[in-house]
Amino acid sequence: MKRTSVVVAGILFGITVGTSSATAGTTEMPEVAKKHNCNACHTVEISDKPMPGPAWKDVALKYQKDPLAKVKIVAQISKGGNANGRHGNMPAFSNLDKNELDMIVAFIMGLK
C-alpha cells in the first residue's frame, strides 16, 4: 500500500497515531475482538494449529517500528484484502466503529 493511501485512510477513519494504554500489554483478546469473531482466523500467540490469518504477535512485530502502523492496521481491518501474500484475503470489517478499531489496534500493538 502506498504511503498516500495510508494517510488518506487515516484521515477517513479519524485515526490518531499512537496506541491506547487501555488494552496495551495484556495478552487476553479484547472483548470487541471476540464480539466480531476475530479468533476464527487469528490467535494472539503463534499456534501449531494452522490459522487463516497471522498471529497478532506477528502483526505487532511486523509493525513495531512503523510510525504508520495504526493507520495501516485499521485500513487492513476496515477494507480487508491481502496484506502480505502468505494468508488468504481478509474480509472487510467496515462495520467496526472508531472506538472498536482503536481497541483492537491498541491490543495488537501492545503485544510483545
Summary of the structure (lengths in Angstrom):
residues: 112
radius of gyration: 12.9
end to end distance: 24.9
largest distance: 37.9
contacts: 298
relative contact order: 0.25
helix: 45%
strand: 2%
